[in-house]
Amino acid sequence: MSLFQKFREGWVRPALFFGNNPISLAGGAITSASGVTMIGYWLVEFLGLPNENPYLGIIFFLLLPALFIAGLLLIPVGVFLRRRKLQKAGQIPAQFPQIDLNDRIFRHGLDIVLVATIANLLVVSIATYRGASYMDSPQFCGQSCHVMHPEYTAYKISPHSHVACVDCHIGSGAASFFAAKVNGTKQLLEVSFDRYPTPIESPVKNLRPARYTCEGCHTPTRAYGEKLLVKSSFADDEKNTETQTVVVLHLGGEDSLSQLSGIHGVHLGHIEYIATDPTLTAIPWVQRQNHDGSETVYAASALGATVPQGEHRLMDCIDCHNRAAHTFLTAEDALNRAMSEGAVSPDLPWVHKESLELLKANYASEAEASTQIPQQLTAFYRTQNPDVLASKSALIKSAGEELVTLYSQNVFPFMKVTWGTHPNHIGHMSYPGCFRCHDGDHVAKDGKSITQDCAACHNLLAVDEAKPKVLADLGIQ
């Protein structure tokens, strides 16, 4: 007997006989239906038709592939169950029904089975790849789970919006992938049983060190030099008086001679600290490794010689740039930026004072805020400045819409995220930031303290000045 005949007699004929059962037939139907549906969606996606609904991705990249594989598994399960049932009843035939390859219909049936098997293998391969790719997409990370709405909103308008979430939060390698899936399963259970934290805890405890994330794009050994920063502020008077602060930041870094300087150079890889609160804001103990290899410990005066209990960290990028991809502004900073860009017109009298009050008011939901803020702003001008409402109604409407945008980008009542919930450690104006260590209270044994000299990090060229001369000299204003 030839090999083909053995295969036909020992496998094909029994499979066809036992496969004629409701479970296997249902499995074939499920697999066919889900496979055709997935292929149709892939073709639509290939044609470039828009898809902004994150739940479609869950259906077509996760649920349908699982249903497709489940249907495939039902086919051998049905074969096994029917064989066992017939075996117990003693009804397995001594000879299975003949397979006549001369029968044109039967041959076509085998051709269909062969083509379907190849197609199934291709669909499973593509679905597995697309499912894994979808789970690594920012859309899946940010939109599939409603509790991530604040973080995803901030991510979309951040300078890192082109960087995939997994590049920082997972990374490469099997170990990182496994750890991420374990953590993802934990988060899924928290959401399913309504046990998730509100707001999302920050900083992320299991985020990889900066050398595996930030330094993939940003070279720590590069000398960044100086940076000119111009910041506008508006007063709460009728004219919304604008003033500007002009600062030259000494970013520094490591130059071609391996000399460290400036903000980056001074803090580059040789500062350790202990934080005693979850947000890493309270830092009573700092240790610096000096150029000669010795170490200097600076401790808050209240500690004495005691080493505090807390999280011990080697300072890297995210200890200062802690909200690099998920920045939430204060109401003041958000409004000042919008007014400096003209999105909220400074030509509207009292608009800074009134807008700030509206942004900081309590609203039960984002929907309520989006309704109340424009209405209240219009009502203010209707009652207090009807002439302005008549002549500048378009500016008032535009201002109201921008205030709603600012609110929706920074405040999320259902997650208990409001102005100032997540501190940003860059700078020291809105939050302690630099003053976590540079407060004059961190003193070494020799009596020297961590410097508070402003010039160590920046030069102030103008502070809250109306039309600073230095900007005119630079040709900026």
C-alpha positions as a Markdown table, in Angstrom:
| # | Residue | x | y | z |
|---|---|---|---|---|
| 1 | Met | 0.0 | 0.0 | 0.0 |
| 2 | Ser | 1.4 | 3.4 | -1.0 |
| 3 | Leu | 2.0 | 6.2 | 1.5 |
| 4 | Phe | -0.9 | 8.2 | 0.0 |
| 5 | Gln | -3.2 | 5.2 | 0.3 |
| 6 | Lys | -2.2 | 4.7 | 4.0 |
| 7 | Phe | -2.9 | 8.4 | 4.7 |
| 8 | Arg | -6.2 | 8.2 | 2.9 |
| 9 | Glu | -7.3 | 5.0 | 4.7 |
| 10 | Gly | -5.8 | 5.8 | 8.1 |
| 11 | Trp | -6.6 | 9.5 | 8.4 |
| 12 | Val | -8.8 | 11.1 | 5.7 |
| 13 | Arg | -11.6 | 8.6 | 5.8 |
| 14 | Pro | -11.9 | 8.5 | 9.6 |
| 15 | Ala | -11.6 | 12.3 | 9.8 |
| 16 | Leu | -14.4 | 12.7 | 7.3 |
| 17 | Phe | -16.6 | 10.2 | 9.1 |
| 18 | Phe | -16.0 | 11.5 | 12.7 |
| 19 | Gly | -16.1 | 15.1 | 11.5 |
| 20 | Asn | -19.7 | 14.8 | 10.5 |
| 21 | Asn | -21.0 | 16.1 | 13.8 |
| 22 | Pro | -22.7 | 19.3 | 15.1 |
| 23 | Ile | -19.7 | 20.5 | 17.1 |
| 24 | Ser | -17.2 | 20.2 | 14.3 |
| 25 | Leu | -19.6 | 21.7 | 11.7 |
| 26 | Ala | -20.3 | 24.6 | 14.1 |
| 27 | Gly | -16.6 | 25.1 | 14.5 |
| 28 | Gly | -16.1 | 25.3 | 10.7 |
| 29 | Ala | -18.9 | 27.8 | 10.4 |
| 30 | Ile | -17.5 | 30.0 | 13.2 |
| 31 | Thr | -14.0 | 29.9 | 11.7 |
| 32 | Ser | -15.3 | 30.7 | 8.2 |
| 33 | Ala | -17.6 | 33.6 | 9.4 |
| 34 | Ser | -14.9 | 35.2 | 11.6 |
| 35 | Gly | -12.2 | 34.7 | 9.0 |
| 36 | Val | -14.2 | 36.3 | 6.2 |
| 37 | Thr | -15.1 | 39.2 | 8.5 |
| 38 | Met | -11.5 | 39.8 | 9.5 |
| 39 | Ile | -10.3 | 39.7 | 5.9 |
| 40 | Gly | -13.0 | 42.2 | 4.9 |
| 41 | Tyr | -11.9 | 44.6 | 7.7 |
| 42 | Trp | -8.3 | 44.2 | 6.7 |
| 43 | Leu | -9.2 | 45.1 | 3.1 |
| 44 | Val | -11.1 | 48.2 | 4.3 |
| 45 | Glu | -8.2 | 49.2 | 6.4 |
| 46 | Phe | -5.8 | 48.6 | 3.5 |
| 47 | Leu | -7.8 | 51.0 | 1.4 |
| 48 | Gly | -7.1 | 53.7 | 4.0 |
| 49 | Leu | -10.6 | 54.3 | 5.2 |
| 50 | Pro | -10.6 | 56.1 | 8.6 |
| 51 | Asn | -11.2 | 54.2 | 11.8 |
| 52 | Glu | -11.2 | 56.3 | 15.0 |
| 53 | Asn | -13.2 | 53.8 | 17.2 |
| 54 | Pro | -10.8 | 51.9 | 19.5 |
| 55 | Tyr | -13.3 | 49.2 | 20.2 |
| 56 | Leu | -13.3 | 48.2 | 16.6 |
| 57 | Gly | -9.7 | 47.4 | 17.0 |
| 58 | Ile | -10.5 | 45.2 | 20.0 |
| 59 | Ile | -13.1 | 43.3 | 18.0 |
| 60 | Phe | -11.2 | 42.8 | 14.8 |
| 61 | Phe | -7.7 | 42.4 | 16.2 |
| 62 | Leu | -8.4 | 40.5 | 19.5 |
| 63 | Leu | -11.9 | 39.1 | 19.8 |
| 64 | Leu | -12.4 | 37.8 | 16.2 |
| 65 | Pro | -9.0 | 36.1 | 16.0 |
| 66 | Ala | -9.7 | 34.4 | 19.3 |
| 67 | Leu | -13.1 | 33.3 | 17.9 |
| 68 | Phe | -11.4 | 32.1 | 14.7 |
| 69 | Ile | -9.0 | 29.9 | 16.6 |
| 70 | Ala | -11.8 | 28.7 | 18.9 |
| 71 | Gly | -13.7 | 27.6 | 15.9 |
| 72 | Leu | -10.7 | 25.7 | 14.6 |
| 73 | Leu | -10.3 | 24.0 | 18.0 |
| 74 | Leu | -13.9 | 22.9 | 18.0 |
| 75 | Ile | -13.4 | 20.8 | 14.8 |
| 76 | Pro | -11.0 | 18.3 | 16.5 |
| 77 | Val | -12.9 | 18.5 | 19.7 |
| 78 | Gly | -16.1 | 17.4 | 17.9 |
| 79 | Val | -14.2 | 14.6 | 16.1 |
| 80 | Phe | -12.8 | 13.3 | 19.5 |
| 81 | Leu | -16.2 | 13.4 | 21.2 |
| 82 | Arg | -18.0 | 11.6 | 18.4 |
| 83 | Arg | -15.3 | 9.0 | 18.2 |
| 84 | Arg | -15.5 | 8.4 | 21.9 |
| 85 | Lys | -19.3 | 8.2 | 21.9 |
| 86 | Leu | -19.3 | 5.7 | 19.0 |
| 87 | Gln | -16.5 | 3.7 | 20.6 |
| 88 | Lys | -18.4 | 3.3 | 23.9 |
| 89 | Ala | -21.5 | 2.2 | 22.0 |
| 90 | Gly | -19.4 | -0.2 | 19.9 |
| 91 | Gln | -20.6 | 1.5 | 16.7 |
| 92 | Ile | -17.3 | 2.3 | 15.0 |
| 93 | Pro | -17.4 | 0.7 | 11.6 |
| 94 | Ala | -14.9 | -1.9 | 10.7 |
| 95 | Gln | -14.4 | -0.1 | 7.4 |
| 96 | Phe | -15.0 | 3.6 | 7.0 |
| 97 | Pro | -16.9 | 4.9 | 3.9 |
| 98 | Gln | -15.0 | 4.7 | 0.7 |
| 99 | Ile | -13.2 | 7.7 | -0.7 |
| 100 | Asp | -13.5 | 7.8 | -4.5 |
| 101 | Leu | -11.1 | 10.2 | -6.0 |
| 102 | Asn | -12.8 | 9.5 | -9.3 |
| 103 | Asp | -15.8 | 11.3 | -8.0 |
| 104 | Arg | -15.5 | 14.9 | -9.3 |
| 105 | Ile | -17.6 | 16.4 | -6.5 |
| 106 | Phe | -15.5 | 14.7 | -3.8 |
| 107 | Arg | -12.3 | 15.9 | -5.5 |
| 108 | His | -13.5 | 19.4 | -5.5 |
| 109 | Gly | -14.4 | 19.0 | -1.8 |
| 110 | Leu | -10.9 | 18.0 | -1.0 |
| 111 | Asp | -9.6 | 20.9 | -3.0 |
| 112 | Ile | -11.8 | 23.3 | -0.9 |
| 113 | Val | -10.5 | 21.7 | 2.3 |
| 114 | Leu | -6.9 | 22.1 | 1.2 |
| 115 | Val | -7.4 | 25.7 | 0.2 |
| 116 | Ala | -9.3 | 26.4 | 3.4 |
| 117 | Thr | -6.5 | 24.9 | 5.5 |
| 118 | Ile | -3.8 | 27.1 | 3.8 |
| 119 | Ala | -6.1 | 30.1 | 4.1 |
| 120 | Asn | -6.7 | 29.4 | 7.8 |
| 121 | Leu | -2.9 | 29.2 | 8.4 |
| 122 | Leu | -2.4 | 32.5 | 6.7 |
| 123 | Val | -5.3 | 34.1 | 8.6 |
| 124 | Val | -4.0 | 32.8 | 12.0 |
| 125 | Ser | -0.5 | 34.1 | 11.2 |
| 126 | Ile | -1.7 | 37.5 | 10.1 |
| 127 | Ala | -4.3 | 37.8 | 12.9 |
| 128 | Thr | -1.6 | 36.9 | 15.5 |
| 129 | Tyr | 0.8 | 39.6 | 14.1 |
| 130 | Arg | -2.0 | 42.2 | 13.8 |
| 131 | Gly | -3.3 | 41.5 | 17.3 |
| 132 | Ala | 0.2 | 41.8 | 18.8 |
| 133 | Ser | 0.8 | 45.0 | 16.8 |
| 134 | Tyr | -2.6 | 46.5 | 17.9 |
| 135 | Met | -1.9 | 45.8 | 21.5 |
| 136 | Asp | 1.4 | 47.8 | 21.1 |
| 137 | Ser | -0.4 | 50.8 | 19.6 |
| 138 | Pro | -1.1 | 54.1 | 21.4 |
| 139 | Gln | -4.7 | 53.7 | 20.4 |
| 140 | Phe | -5.0 | 50.5 | 22.3 |
| 141 | Cys | -3.1 | 51.8 | 25.3 |
| 142 | Gly | -4.9 | 55.1 | 25.6 |
| 143 | Gln | -8.4 | 54.6 | 24.3 |
| 144 | Ser | -9.4 | 51.0 | 25.0 |
| 145 | Cys | -9.4 | 51.6 | 28.7 |
| 146 | His | -11.4 | 54.6 | 29.9 |
| 147 | Val | -9.2 | 55.1 | 33.0 |
| 148 | Met | -6.3 | 56.1 | 30.7 |
| 149 | His | -8.2 | 59.0 | 29.2 |
| 150 | Pro | -6.3 | 61.7 | 31.1 |
| 151 | Glu | -2.9 | 60.2 | 30.3 |
| 152 | Tyr | -3.8 | 59.7 | 26.6 |
| 153 | Thr | -5.1 | 63.2 | 26.2 |
| 154 | Ala | -1.9 | 64.7 | 27.6 |
| 155 | Tyr | 0.2 | 62.3 | 25.4 |
| 156 | Lys | -1.5 | 63.4 | 22.2 |
| 157 | Ile | -0.5 | 67.0 | 22.7 |
| 158 | Ser | 3.0 | 66.3 | 24.1 |
| 159 | Pro | 6.3 | 66.6 | 22.2 |
| 160 | His | 6.5 | 62.8 | 22.5 |
| 161 | Ser | 3.2 | 62.1 | 20.7 |
| 162 | His | 5.1 | 60.4 | 17.9 |
| 163 | Val | 6.7 | 57.9 | 20.3 |
| 164 | Ala | 4.7 | 54.7 | 20.9 |
| 165 | Cys | 3.7 | 54.0 | 24.5 |
| 166 | Val | 5.4 | 50.7 | 24.5 |
| 167 | Asp | 8.8 | 52.2 | 23.6 |
| 168 | Cys | 9.0 | 53.7 | 27.1 |
| 169 | His | 6.6 | 51.5 | 29.1 |
| 170 | Ile | 7.6 | 48.1 | 27.9 |
| 171 | Gly | 10.8 | 48.0 | 25.8 |
| 172 | Ser | 12.3 | 45.2 | 23.9 |
| 173 | Gly | 13.1 | 41.6 | 25.0 |
| 174 | Ala | 11.0 | 38.7 | 26.3 |
| 175 | Ala | 11.5 | 39.7 | 30.0 |
| 176 | Ser | 10.0 | 43.2 | 29.4 |
| 177 | Phe | 7.2 | 41.8 | 27.3 |
| 178 | Phe | 6.3 | 39.2 | 30.0 |
| 179 | Ala | 6.4 | 41.8 | 32.8 |
| 180 | Ala | 4.2 | 44.1 | 30.8 |
| 181 | Lys | 1.6 | 41.4 | 30.2 |
| 182 | Val | 1.6 | 40.5 | 33.9 |
| 183 | Asn | 1.1 | 44.1 | 34.8 |
| 184 | Gly | -1.6 | 44.5 | 32.1 |
| 185 | Thr | -3.5 | 41.5 | 33.5 |
| 186 | Lys | -3.4 | 43.1 | 37.0 |
| 187 | Gln | -4.7 | 46.4 | 35.6 |
| 188 | Leu | -7.5 | 44.5 | 33.7 |
| 189 | Leu | -8.6 | 42.9 | 36.9 |
| 190 | Glu | -8.5 | 46.2 | 38.7 |
| 191 | Val | -10.7 | 47.8 | 36.0 |
| 192 | Ser | -13.1 | 44.8 | 35.9 |
| 193 | Phe | -13.7 | 44.9 | 39.6 |
| 194 | Asp | -13.7 | 48.7 | 39.9 |
| 195 | Arg | -10.5 | 48.7 | 42.0 |
| 196 | Tyr | -8.3 | 51.0 | 39.9 |
| 197 | Pro | -6.7 | 54.0 | 41.6 |
| 198 | Thr | -8.1 | 57.5 | 40.9 |
| 199 | Pro | -6.1 | 59.3 | 39.8 |
| 200 | Ile | -3.6 | 57.0 | 38.1 |
| 201 | Glu | -0.6 | 56.7 | 40.4 |
| 202 | Ser | 2.4 | 58.8 | 39.4 |
| 203 | Pro | 5.3 | 58.3 | 38.9 |
| 204 | Val | 5.0 | 54.8 | 37.4 |
| 205 | Lys | 6.9 | 52.5 | 39.7 |
| 206 | Asn | 7.9 | 49.9 | 37.1 |
| 207 | Leu | 9.1 | 52.4 | 34.5 |
| 208 | Arg | 12.5 | 51.4 | 33.1 |
| 209 | Pro | 15.5 | 53.6 | 33.8 |
| 210 | Ala | 16.2 | 56.5 | 31.4 |
| 211 | Arg | 19.1 | 54.7 | 29.8 |
| 212 | Tyr | 16.6 | 52.3 | 28.3 |
| 213 | Thr | 14.0 | 54.9 | 27.3 |
| 214 | Cys | 15.0 | 58.6 | 27.0 |
| 215 | Glu | 18.6 | 57.8 | 25.9 |
| 216 | Gly | 17.3 | 55.8 | 22.9 |
| 217 | Cys | 16.7 | 59.2 | 21.3 |
| 218 | His | 18.5 | 61.8 | 23.5 |
| 219 | Thr | 22.2 | 61.5 | 23.8 |
| 220 | Pro | 23.3 | 62.2 | 27.4 |
| 221 | Thr | 26.9 | 62.9 | 26.4 |
| 222 | Arg | 26.0 | 65.8 | 24.0 |
| 223 | Ala | 26.6 | 69.3 | 25.1 |
| 224 | Tyr | 23.3 | 71.2 | 24.8 |
| 225 | Gly | 24.7 | 74.6 | 25.6 |
| 226 | Glu | 22.3 | 77.5 | 26.3 |
| 227 | Lys | 18.6 | 77.9 | 25.8 |
| 228 | Leu | 16.6 | 81.2 | 25.6 |
| 229 | Leu | 13.2 | 80.9 | 27.3 |
| 230 | Val | 10.6 | 83.6 | 27.1 |
| 231 | Lys | 7.5 | 83.3 | 29.3 |
| 232 | Ser | 4.5 | 85.6 | 29.1 |
| 233 | Ser | 2.1 | 86.4 | 32.0 |
| 234 | Phe | -1.1 | 88.4 | 32.1 |
| 235 | Ala | -2.4 | 90.3 | 35.1 |
| 236 | Asp | -6.0 | 90.3 | 36.5 |
| 237 | Asp | -6.6 | 93.9 | 35.6 |
| 238 | Glu | -9.0 | 95.3 | 33.0 |
| 239 | Lys | -6.3 | 95.4 | 30.3 |
| 240 | Asn | -4.9 | 92.0 | 31.0 |
| 241 | Thr | -1.5 | 93.7 | 31.3 |
| 242 | Glu | 1.2 | 91.4 | 29.7 |
| 243 | Thr | 4.6 | 91.1 | 31.2 |
| 244 | Gln | 7.5 | 88.8 | 30.1 |
| 245 | Thr | 10.3 | 86.9 | 31.9 |
| 246 | Val | 13.4 | 86.2 | 29.8 |
| 247 | Val | 15.7 | 83.5 | 31.0 |
| 248 | Val | 18.9 | 81.9 | 29.6 |
| 249 | Leu | 19.0 | 78.3 | 30.8 |
| 250 | His | 22.4 | 76.7 | 31.1 |
| 251 | Leu | 21.5 | 73.3 | 29.9 |
| 252 | Gly | 25.2 | 72.3 | 29.5 |
| 253 | Gly | 26.0 | 68.6 | 29.2 |
| 254 | Glu | 29.3 | 66.8 | 28.4 |
| 255 | Asp | 31.5 | 68.5 | 25.9 |
| 256 | Ser | 34.1 | 67.0 | 23.5 |
| 257 | Leu | 36.7 | 67.1 | 26.3 |
| 258 | Ser | 34.5 | 65.1 | 28.7 |
| 259 | Gln | 33.9 | 68.2 | 30.8 |
| 260 | Leu | 30.5 | 68.4 | 32.6 |
| 261 | Ser | 28.7 | 71.7 | 32.9 |
| 262 | Gly | 25.3 | 73.2 | 33.2 |
| 263 | Ile | 22.1 | 71.6 | 34.5 |
| 264 | His | 22.5 | 68.3 | 32.6 |
| 265 | Gly | 26.2 | 68.0 | 33.3 |
| 266 | Val | 26.0 | 68.6 | 37.1 |
| 267 | His | 23.3 | 66.0 | 37.5 |
| 268 | Leu | 24.5 | 63.5 | 35.0 |
| 269 | Gly | 24.6 | 60.0 | 36.5 |
| 270 | His | 26.3 | 60.7 | 39.9 |
| 271 | Ile | 23.5 | 62.0 | 42.1 |
| 272 | Glu | 21.6 | 59.6 | 44.4 |
| 273 | Tyr | 18.7 | 60.6 | 46.6 |
| 274 | Ile | 16.0 | 59.2 | 49.0 |
| 275 | Ala | 12.4 | 60.4 | 48.5 |
| 276 | Thr | 10.0 | 59.9 | 51.4 |
| 277 | Asp | 6.7 | 60.5 | 49.5 |
| 278 | Pro | 5.1 | 58.7 | 46.5 |
| 279 | Thr | 5.4 | 61.7 | 44.1 |
| 280 | Leu | 9.2 | 62.0 | 44.8 |
| 281 | Thr | 8.6 | 65.6 | 45.9 |
| 282 | Ala | 10.0 | 65.3 | 49.5 |
| 283 | Ile | 13.8 | 64.6 | 49.1 |
| 284 | Pro | 15.5 | 65.0 | 52.5 |
| 285 | Trp | 18.7 | 63.1 | 51.6 |
| 286 | Val | 21.1 | 63.5 | 48.7 |
| 287 | Gln | 24.4 | 61.9 | 47.9 |
| 288 | Arg | 26.8 | 63.2 | 45.3 |
| 289 | Gln | 29.8 | 61.4 | 43.8 |
| 290 | Asn | 32.6 | 63.9 | 43.3 |
| 291 | His | 35.2 | 64.0 | 40.5 |
| 292 | Asp | 37.9 | 62.4 | 42.7 |
| 293 | Gly | 35.6 | 59.4 | 43.5 |
| 294 | Ser | 34.7 | 60.7 | 47.0 |
| 295 | Glu | 31.1 | 61.1 | 48.1 |
| 296 | Thr | 29.3 | 64.0 | 49.8 |
| 297 | Val | 26.0 | 63.5 | 51.6 |
| 298 | Tyr | 23.6 | 66.5 | 52.0 |
| 299 | Ala | 20.8 | 66.0 | 54.4 |
| 300 | Ala | 17.9 | 68.2 | 55.6 |
| 301 | Ser | 18.8 | 69.9 | 58.9 |
| 302 | Ala | 15.9 | 68.1 | 60.7 |
| 303 | Leu | 17.4 | 64.7 | 59.9 |
| 304 | Gly | 20.8 | 65.1 | 61.6 |
| 305 | Ala | 22.9 | 62.0 | 61.0 |
| 306 | Thr | 19.8 | 59.8 | 60.4 |
| 307 | Val | 19.3 | 58.2 | 57.0 |
| 308 | Pro | 15.6 | 58.5 | 56.2 |
| 309 | Gln | 13.4 | 55.6 | 55.0 |
| 310 | Gly | 12.1 | 55.9 | 51.5 |
| 311 | Glu | 12.8 | 55.1 | 47.9 |
| 312 | His | 16.5 | 55.2 | 47.0 |
| 313 | Arg | 17.1 | 56.4 | 43.4 |
| 314 | Leu | 20.0 | 57.2 | 41.1 |
| 315 | Met | 19.0 | 60.5 | 39.5 |
| 316 | Asp | 18.3 | 60.3 | 35.8 |
| 317 | Cys | 16.2 | 62.2 | 33.2 |
| 318 | Ile | 12.8 | 61.4 | 34.5 |
| 319 | Asp | 13.5 | 62.6 | 38.1 |
| 320 | Cys | 13.2 | 66.1 | 36.7 |
| 321 | His | 11.4 | 65.5 | 33.3 |
| 322 | Asn | 8.8 | 63.4 | 35.1 |
| 323 | Arg | 5.9 | 64.5 | 32.9 |
| 324 | Ala | 7.7 | 64.5 | 29.6 |
| 325 | Ala | 5.0 | 62.7 | 27.7 |
| 326 | His | 2.0 | 63.4 | 30.0 |
| 327 | Thr | 2.2 | 67.0 | 31.0 |
| 328 | Phe | -0.7 | 68.6 | 32.9 |
| 329 | Leu | -0.5 | 72.4 | 33.2 |
| 330 | Thr | -1.6 | 74.6 | 36.0 |
| 331 | Ala | -4.6 | 76.8 | 35.2 |
| 332 | Glu | -2.4 | 79.9 | 35.2 |
| 333 | Asp | 0.2 | 78.4 | 32.9 |
| 334 | Ala | -2.5 | 77.0 | 30.5 |
| 335 | Leu | -4.3 | 80.4 | 30.3 |
| 336 | Asn | -1.1 | 82.5 | 30.0 |
| 337 | Arg | 0.0 | 80.3 | 27.1 |
| 338 | Ala | -3.4 | 80.5 | 25.4 |
| 339 | Met | -3.4 | 84.3 | 25.7 |
| 340 | Ser | 0.2 | 84.7 | 24.5 |
| 341 | Glu | -0.8 | 82.7 | 21.4 |
| 342 | Gly | -4.0 | 84.7 | 20.9 |
| 343 | Ala | -6.3 | 81.7 | 21.3 |
| 344 | Val | -7.9 | 83.7 | 24.2 |
| 345 | Ser | -7.7 | 87.3 | 23.1 |
| 346 | Pro | -6.0 | 89.8 | 25.5 |
| 347 | Asp | -8.2 | 92.5 | 23.8 |
| 348 | Leu | -11.1 | 91.3 | 25.9 |
| 349 | Pro | -11.3 | 93.3 | 29.1 |
| 350 | Trp | -10.9 | 91.3 | 32.3 |
| 351 | Val | -10.7 | 88.1 | 30.3 |
| 352 | His | -7.7 | 86.8 | 32.3 |
| 353 | Lys | -9.4 | 87.2 | 35.7 |
| 354 | Glu | -12.7 | 85.9 | 34.6 |
| 355 | Ser | -11.3 | 82.9 | 32.6 |
| 356 | Leu | -9.1 | 81.8 | 35.5 |
| 357 | Glu | -12.2 | 81.8 | 37.8 |
| 358 | Leu | -14.1 | 79.7 | 35.3 |
| 359 | Leu | -11.3 | 77.2 | 34.8 |
| 360 | Lys | -10.9 | 76.7 | 38.5 |
| 361 | Ala | -14.6 | 76.3 | 39.2 |
| 362 | Asn | -15.9 | 72.9 | 40.2 |
| 363 | Tyr | -17.8 | 71.0 | 37.6 |
| 364 | Ala | -19.4 | 67.5 | 38.0 |
| 365 | Ser | -18.2 | 66.4 | 34.6 |
| 366 | Glu | -16.3 | 67.4 | 31.4 |
| 367 | Ala | -19.7 | 67.7 | 29.7 |
| 368 | Glu | -21.0 | 70.2 | 32.3 |
| 369 | Ala | -17.8 | 72.2 | 32.0 |
| 370 | Ser | -18.0 | 72.3 | 28.2 |
| 371 | Thr | -21.5 | 73.8 | 28.6 |
| 372 | Gln | -21.0 | 76.1 | 31.6 |
| 373 | Ile | -17.7 | 77.7 | 30.8 |
| 374 | Pro | -18.8 | 79.4 | 27.5 |
| 375 | Gln | -22.2 | 80.3 | 28.9 |
| 376 | Gln | -20.7 | 81.9 | 32.0 |
| 377 | Leu | -18.1 | 83.8 | 30.0 |
| 378 | Thr | -20.8 | 85.2 | 27.7 |
| 379 | Ala | -23.0 | 86.0 | 30.7 |
| 380 | Phe | -20.2 | 88.0 | 32.3 |
| 381 | Tyr | -19.8 | 90.2 | 29.2 |
| 382 | Arg | -23.6 | 90.5 | 28.8 |
| 383 | Thr | -24.0 | 91.9 | 32.3 |
| 384 | Gln | -20.7 | 93.7 | 32.9 |
| 385 | Asn | -19.6 | 94.7 | 29.4 |
| 386 | Pro | -22.5 | 94.6 | 27.0 |
| 387 | Asp | -20.7 | 96.9 | 24.5 |
| 388 | Val | -17.8 | 94.4 | 24.3 |
| 389 | Leu | -20.3 | 91.6 | 23.7 |
| 390 | Ala | -21.8 | 93.5 | 20.9 |
| 391 | Ser | -18.5 | 94.4 | 19.2 |
| 392 | Lys | -16.4 | 91.4 | 20.0 |
| 393 | Ser | -18.8 | 88.5 | 20.2 |
| 394 | Ala | -16.6 | 86.4 | 17.9 |
| 395 | Leu | -13.6 | 86.8 | 20.2 |
| 396 | Ile | -15.7 | 85.9 | 23.2 |
| 397 | Lys | -17.0 | 82.8 | 21.5 |
| 398 | Ser | -13.5 | 81.8 | 20.5 |
| 399 | Ala | -12.2 | 82.4 | 24.0 |
| 400 | Gly | -15.0 | 80.2 | 25.5 |
| 401 | Glu | -14.2 | 77.4 | 23.1 |
| 402 | Glu | -10.5 | 77.6 | 24.0 |
| 403 | Leu | -11.2 | 77.6 | 27.7 |
| 404 | Val | -13.2 | 74.4 | 27.2 |
| 405 | Thr | -10.2 | 72.9 | 25.4 |
| 406 | Leu | -7.8 | 73.9 | 28.2 |
| 407 | Tyr | -10.1 | 72.4 | 30.8 |
| 408 | Ser | -10.6 | 69.1 | 28.8 |
| 409 | Gln | -6.9 | 68.7 | 28.4 |
| 410 | Asn | -6.1 | 69.1 | 32.1 |
| 411 | Val | -9.1 | 68.3 | 34.3 |
| 412 | Phe | -10.9 | 64.9 | 34.4 |
| 413 | Pro | -13.4 | 64.8 | 37.3 |
| 414 | Phe | -14.2 | 61.1 | 36.9 |
| 415 | Met | -10.5 | 60.2 | 37.5 |
| 416 | Lys | -10.1 | 62.9 | 40.2 |
| 417 | Val | -7.5 | 64.7 | 38.1 |
| 418 | Thr | -7.6 | 68.5 | 38.5 |
| 419 | Trp | -5.2 | 71.4 | 38.3 |
| 420 | Gly | -2.0 | 70.5 | 40.1 |
| 421 | Thr | -2.8 | 66.8 | 40.7 |
| 422 | His | 0.3 | 65.7 | 39.0 |
| 423 | Pro | 3.3 | 67.9 | 39.9 |
| 424 | Asn | 5.9 | 68.7 | 37.2 |
| 425 | His | 9.4 | 68.7 | 38.6 |
| 426 | Ile | 10.9 | 70.9 | 35.8 |
| 427 | Gly | 11.7 | 74.4 | 37.1 |
| 428 | His | 10.4 | 75.7 | 40.4 |
| 429 | Met | 7.6 | 78.2 | 39.8 |
| 430 | Ser | 4.5 | 76.1 | 39.9 |
| 431 | Tyr | 5.8 | 73.2 | 42.0 |
| 432 | Pro | 8.9 | 72.7 | 44.3 |
| 433 | Gly | 10.9 | 71.1 | 41.4 |
| 434 | Cys | 14.5 | 72.2 | 41.8 |
| 435 | Phe | 13.9 | 73.4 | 45.3 |
| 436 | Arg | 13.3 | 69.8 | 46.4 |
| 437 | Cys | 17.1 | 69.8 | 46.8 |
| 438 | His | 18.2 | 73.4 | 46.1 |
| 439 | Asp | 16.4 | 74.8 | 49.1 |
| 440 | Gly | 19.4 | 75.8 | 51.3 |
| 441 | Asp | 18.4 | 73.3 | 53.9 |
| 442 | His | 20.4 | 70.3 | 52.5 |
| 443 | Val | 23.7 | 70.6 | 54.4 |
| 444 | Ala | 26.9 | 68.4 | 54.3 |
| 445 | Lys | 29.1 | 67.6 | 57.3 |
| 446 | Asp | 31.5 | 70.4 | 56.4 |
| 447 | Gly | 28.6 | 72.9 | 56.6 |
| 448 | Lys | 28.3 | 73.5 | 52.9 |
| 449 | Ser | 24.8 | 73.3 | 51.4 |
| 450 | Ile | 23.5 | 72.5 | 48.0 |
| 451 | Thr | 23.8 | 75.8 | 46.1 |
| 452 | Gln | 20.9 | 78.2 | 45.7 |
| 453 | Asp | 22.8 | 80.4 | 43.3 |
| 454 | Cys | 20.3 | 81.2 | 40.5 |
| 455 | Ala | 23.2 | 81.8 | 38.1 |
| 456 | Ala | 24.2 | 78.1 | 38.4 |
| 457 | Cys | 21.3 | 77.1 | 36.3 |
| 458 | His | 20.1 | 80.3 | 34.5 |
| 459 | Asn | 20.6 | 84.0 | 34.0 |
| 460 | Leu | 17.6 | 86.2 | 34.4 |
| 461 | Leu | 17.6 | 88.8 | 31.6 |
| 462 | Ala | 14.2 | 90.2 | 32.5 |
| 463 | Val | 11.6 | 89.4 | 35.2 |
| 464 | Asp | 7.9 | 90.3 | 34.7 |
| 465 | Glu | 8.7 | 93.3 | 32.5 |
| 466 | Ala | 6.4 | 94.9 | 30.0 |
| 467 | Lys | 8.1 | 94.7 | 26.6 |
| 468 | Pro | 11.6 | 93.8 | 27.8 |
| 469 | Lys | 14.3 | 95.7 | 26.1 |
| 470 | Val | 16.4 | 92.6 | 25.7 |
| 471 | Leu | 13.8 | 91.1 | 23.4 |
| 472 | Ala | 13.9 | 94.2 | 21.2 |
| 473 | Asp | 17.7 | 94.0 | 21.1 |
| 474 | Leu | 17.5 | 90.4 | 20.0 |
| 475 | Gly | 14.9 | 91.3 | 17.3 |
| 476 | Ile | 12.3 | 89.1 | 18.9 |
| 477 | Gln | 9.9 | 91.8 | 19.7 |
